[in-house]
Amino acid sequence: MSDSVASILSQIRSYQHQLGTRTLEPVQNPNAVQFGQPAVKAPNFGETLQNALQGVNDAQKTAGALSQAFELGDPRADLARVMVAAQQSQVAFRATVEVRNRLVQAYQDVMNMPL
């Protein structure tokens, strides 16, 4: 079970690295803060959505490959890894569907607003 937690944590860290997010650190000397530095360009919504969909696709491919390897009797593909990969891909897909549903609902709400 700790392997799956470590895997999820590494995925979160990789997404943070891809997005260029930084962890917030406390300011040691508030008088030494310099303003006017160029802001880090945040990724746009399309890039973020595309990266998320690619991650879901990769999770589904990994789950399918592990499942197929288990069915073929590959000793490296044990049942626990297959089940964890399948659950991860299922959760990722459900989250994607939920995001899509909320985006469609938000679009419909905006379109139904009176001018």
C-alpha positions in Angstrom: 0.0 0.0 0.0 2.9 2.4 0.7 4.0 2.0 -2.9 0.7 3.3 -4.2 0.9 6.3 -1.8 4.5 7.0 -2.9 3.4 6.7 -6.5 0.6 9.2 -6.0 2.9 11.6 -4.2 5.4 11.4 -7.0 2.7 12.1 -9.5 1.5 15.2 -7.5 5.1 16.4 -7.3 5.6 15.9 -11.1 2.4 17.9 -11.8 3.6 20.7 -9.6 6.9 20.7 -11.4 5.1 20.7 -14.8 2.9 23.6 -13.7 5.9 25.5 -12.3 4.2 26.0 -8.9 6.4 26.8 -6.0 5.9 26.0 -2.4 5.4 29.1 -0.2 8.1 29.7 2.3 7.9 32.1 5.2 9.6 35.4 4.7 12.5 35.7 7.1 12.9 39.5 6.8 9.8 41.3 5.5 11.8 44.5 4.8 14.1 42.7 2.4 11.2 41.7 0.0 11.8 43.1 -3.4 8.9 44.1 -5.5 8.7 44.5 -9.3 10.3 41.2 -10.1 8.8 39.5 -13.2 6.0 37.2 -12.4 6.2 33.5 -13.3 4.0 32.8 -16.3 1.2 30.6 -15.2 0.1 27.9 -17.7 -3.2 28.7 -19.4 -6.3 26.7 -18.9 -6.0 24.8 -22.1 -2.5 23.6 -21.3 -3.5 22.5 -17.8 -6.5 20.6 -19.1 -4.5 19.0 -21.8 -1.8 17.9 -19.2 -4.5 16.5 -17.0 -6.1 14.5 -19.8 -2.8 13.2 -20.8 -2.2 12.0 -17.3 -5.6 10.2 -17.3 -4.7 8.6 -20.6 -1.4 7.5 -19.3 -2.9 6.0 -16.2 -5.4 4.1 -18.3 -2.7 2.8 -20.6 -0.6 1.7 -17.7 -3.5 -0.1 -16.1 -4.3 -1.9 -19.4 -0.7 -2.9 -19.9 -0.4 -4.2 -16.3 -3.7 -6.1 -16.7 -2.6 -7.7 -19.9 0.8 -8.6 -18.5 -1.0 -10.2 -15.5 -3.3 -12.2 -17.8 -0.2 -13.4 -19.8 1.5 -14.6 -16.6 4.2 -12.0 -16.3 5.7 -12.5 -12.8 6.5 -8.7 -12.5 2.7 -7.9 -12.7 1.3 -9.0 -9.4 -2.4 -8.8 -8.6 -2.0 -5.9 -6.1 -0.2 -3.7 -8.6 -2.8 -4.5 -11.3 -5.7 -3.6 -8.9 -4.1 -0.4 -7.7 -3.4 0.7 -11.2 -7.0 -0.1 -12.3 -8.4 1.9 -9.3 -6.1 4.9 -10.0 -7.2 5.0 -13.6 -10.8 4.7 -12.6 -10.6 7.5 -10.0 -8.8 9.7 -12.5 -11.4 9.0 -15.2 -14.3 9.8 -12.8 -12.6 13.0 -11.8 -12.2 14.0 -15.4 -15.9 13.3 -16.1 -16.9 15.3 -13.1 -14.8 18.3 -14.3 -16.3 18.0 -17.7 -19.8 18.0 -16.2 -19.1 21.0 -14.1 -17.6 22.9 -17.1 -20.7 22.1 -19.2 -23.0 23.2 -16.4 -21.0 26.5 -16.0 -21.2 27.1 -19.8 -25.0 26.5 -19.7 -25.3 28.9 -16.7 -23.4 31.6 -18.5 -25.4 31.1 -21.7 -28.7 31.3 -19.9 -27.8 34.6 -18.2 -30.0 37.5 -19.3 -28.3 40.4 -21.0 
